């Protein structure tokens, strides 16, 4: 099953969105927290990238998981740093891709 995440973050303490070696990134934080909560390796795909220090008011990412993750917004927001927020999580078609479908709203 594929899920979209609607995210916002304050990028001051991050070296951008995308995972990079030896630096803190938003994607790495979300991957880490999702993997811990869901007890399996999760790697999110972002709709785009941001540079170091850049904030995002609305960003989308997607990830795959075998079942409906109950209460995941609450759990993630409790586990993530306070400068990253998950606003929504919703199931989409298995072939939906946040890079191409999030803004077009073609994922349902």
C-alpha contacts under 8 A as a table, 3 or more apart, distances in Angstrom:
res1	aa1	res2	aa2	distance
1	X	64	X	5.51
1	X	65	X	5.44
1	X	66	X	5.56
1	X	67	X	6.64
1	X	68	X	7.88
1	X	91	X	7.16
1	X	92	X	7.72
1	X	93	X	7.71
1	X	94	X	5.92
2	X	62	X	6.83
2	X	63	X	5.77
2	X	64	X	4.45
2	X	65	X	6.44
2	X	91	X	5.80
2	X	92	X	5.67
2	X	93	X	6.52
2	X	94	X	5.20
2	X	95	X	7.85
2	X	96	X	7.58
3	X	62	X	5.44
3	X	63	X	5.54
3	X	64	X	6.24
3	X	65	X	7.71
3	X	89	X	6.47
3	X	90	X	5.36
3	X	91	X	4.33
3	X	92	X	5.63
4	X	60	X	6.67
4	X	61	X	5.66
4	X	62	X	4.35
4	X	63	X	6.73
4	X	88	X	7.91
4	X	89	X	5.55
4	X	90	X	5.44
4	X	91	X	6.37
4	X	92	X	6.79
4	X	98	X	7.05
5	X	60	X	5.53
5	X	61	X	5.18
5	X	62	X	5.92
5	X	86	X	6.81
5	X	87	X	7.52
5	X	88	X	5.77
5	X	89	X	4.64
5	X	90	X	6.89
6	X	58	X	6.60
6	X	59	X	5.83
6	X	60	X	4.81
6	X	61	X	6.84
6	X	86	X	5.90
6	X	87	X	5.39
6	X	88	X	5.01
6	X	89	X	6.43
7	X	56	X	7.89
7	X	57	X	7.60
7	X	58	X	5.71
7	X	59	X	5.00
7	X	60	X	6.00
7	X	61	X	7.73
7	X	84	X	7.27
7	X	85	X	5.67
7	X	86	X	4.64
7	X	87	X	5.81
7	X	88	X	7.44
8	X	55	X	7.69
8	X	56	X	5.20
8	X	57	X	4.82
8	X	58	X	5.09
8	X	59	X	5.99
8	X	84	X	6.00
8	X	85	X	5.35
8	X	86	X	6.68
8	X	87	X	7.55
9	X	26	X	7.90
9	X	55	X	5.69
9	X	56	X	5.28
9	X	57	X	6.65
9	X	83	X	5.46
9	X	84	X	4.32
9	X	85	X	6.12
10	X	13	X	7.76
10	X	53	X	7.74
10	X	54	X	7.12
10	X	55	X	4.55
10	X	56	X	6.57
10	X	83	X	5.26
10	X	84	X	6.60
11	X	14	X	5.19
11	X	15	X	7.59
11	X	16	X	6.76
11	X	26	X	7.77
11	X	52	X	6.89
11	X	53	X	4.42
11	X	54	X	4.78
11	X	55	X	4.54
11	X	56	X	7.40
11	X	83	X	7.65
12	X	52	X	7.46
12	X	53	X	4.22
12	X	54	X	6.66
12	X	55	X	7.27
13	X	24	X	7.65
13	X	53	X	6.48
14	X	17	X	7.57
14	X	23	X	7.74
14	X	24	X	5.37
14	X	25	X	4.92
14	X	26	X	6.44
14	X	52	X	5.92
14	X	53	X	5.88
15	X	23	X	6.50
15	X	24	X	5.97
15	X	25	X	5.28
15	X	26	X	7.94
15	X	51	X	6.56
15	X	52	X	3.96
15	X	53	X	6.31
16	X	25	X	5.56
16	X	26	X	6.63
16	X	49	X	7.01
16	X	50	X	4.94
16	X	51	X	4.38
16	X	52	X	4.12
16	X	53	X	6.34
16	X	54	X	6.63
17	X	25	X	5.43
17	X	26	X	4.85
17	X	27	X	5.38
17	X	46	X	7.98
17	X	49	X	5.33
17	X	50	X	5.26
17	X	51	X	7.00
17	X	52	X	7.84
18	X	25	X	6.19
18	X	26	X	6.93
18	X	27	X	5.51
18	X	28	X	7.36
18	X	46	X	7.94
18	X	49	X	6.19
18	X	50	X	7.57
19	X	24	X	7.80
19	X	25	X	5.74
19	X	26	X	7.60
19	X	27	X	5.75
19	X	28	X	5.36
20	X	23	X	6.08
20	X	24	X	7.65
20	X	25	X	7.13
24	X	28	X	6.95
24	X	29	X	7.59
25	X	28	X	5.26
25	X	29	X	6.43
26	X	29	X	5.20
26	X	30	X	6.35
26	X	84	X	7.57
27	X	30	X	5.19
27	X	31	X	6.03
27	X	44	X	7.01
27	X	46	X	7.69
28	X	31	X	5.07
28	X	32	X	6.04
29	X	32	X	5.17
29	X	33	X	6.21
29	X	80	X	7.04
30	X	33	X	5.19
30	X	34	X	5.96
30	X	44	X	7.54
30	X	80	X	7.16
31	X	34	X	5.31
31	X	35	X	5.96
31	X	41	X	7.86
31	X	42	X	5.71
31	X	43	X	5.24
31	X	44	X	6.20
32	X	35	X	5.24
32	X	36	X	6.23
32	X	42	X	7.72
33	X	36	X	5.17
33	X	37	X	6.13
33	X	76	X	6.66
33	X	79	X	6.50
33	X	80	X	6.49
34	X	37	X	5.21
34	X	38	X	5.84
34	X	39	X	7.93
34	X	41	X	7.99
34	X	42	X	6.20
34	X	76	X	7.05
35	X	38	X	5.32
35	X	39	X	5.42
35	X	40	X	5.10
35	X	41	X	4.90
35	X	42	X	5.03
35	X	43	X	7.99
36	X	39	X	5.07
36	X	40	X	7.02
37	X	75	X	7.54
37	X	76	X	7.68
38	X	69	X	7.69
42	X	63	X	6.98
42	X	64	X	7.52
42	X	65	X	7.97
43	X	63	X	6.49
44	X	61	X	6.07
44	X	62	X	5.42
44	X	63	X	4.79
45	X	61	X	5.23
45	X	62	X	5.31
45	X	63	X	6.49
45	X	98	X	7.44
46	X	49	X	7.04
46	X	59	X	7.69
46	X	60	X	6.06
46	X	61	X	4.14
46	X	62	X	6.63
46	X	98	X	6.66
46	X	99	X	6.77
47	X	59	X	6.90
47	X	60	X	5.44
47	X	61	X	5.61
47	X	97	X	7.98
47	X	98	X	4.95
47	X	99	X	3.92
47	X	100	X	7.45
47	X	102	X	7.56
48	X	59	X	7.93
48	X	99	X	6.53
50	X	54	X	6.07
50	X	55	X	7.94
51	X	54	X	5.68
56	X	59	X	6.21
60	X	98	X	6.11
60	X	102	X	6.69
61	X	98	X	5.65
61	X	99	X	7.92
62	X	97	X	7.00
62	X	98	X	5.98
65	X	68	X	7.58
65	X	69	X	7.97
69	X	72	X	5.74
71	X	74	X	5.63
71	X	75	X	6.34
72	X	75	X	4.99
72	X	76	X	5.84
72	X	89	X	7.79
73	X	76	X	5.26
73	X	77	X	6.07
73	X	86	X	6.15
73	X	87	X	7.18
73	X	88	X	6.77
73	X	89	X	6.75
74	X	77	X	5.36
74	X	78	X	6.22
75	X	78	X	5.16
75	X	79	X	6.28
76	X	79	X	5.07
76	X	80	X	5.79
76	X	86	X	7.16
77	X	80	X	5.32
77	X	81	X	7.78
77	X	82	X	7.68
77	X	84	X	7.75
77	X	85	X	6.00
77	X	86	X	6.23
80	X	84	X	6.42
80	X	85	X	7.54
81	X	84	X	5.83
82	X	85	X	7.03
86	X	89	X	7.65
92	X	96	X	6.32
92	X	107	X	5.37
92	X	108	X	5.48
93	X	96	X	5.26
93	X	107	X	6.00
93	X	108	X	6.25
96	X	100	X	7.93
96	X	101	X	6.35
96	X	106	X	7.97
96	X	107	X	5.54
97	X	100	X	5.61
97	X	101	X	5.62
97	X	102	X	7.33
97	X	107	X	7.91
98	X	101	X	5.20
98	X	102	X	4.81
99	X	102	X	6.64
100	X	103	X	7.41
100	X	104	X	7.51
101	X	104	X	5.22
101	X	105	X	5.95
101	X	106	X	5.48
101	X	107	X	5.92
102	X	105	X	5.42
102	X	106	X	7.14
102	X	107	X	6.96
105	X	108	X	7.43
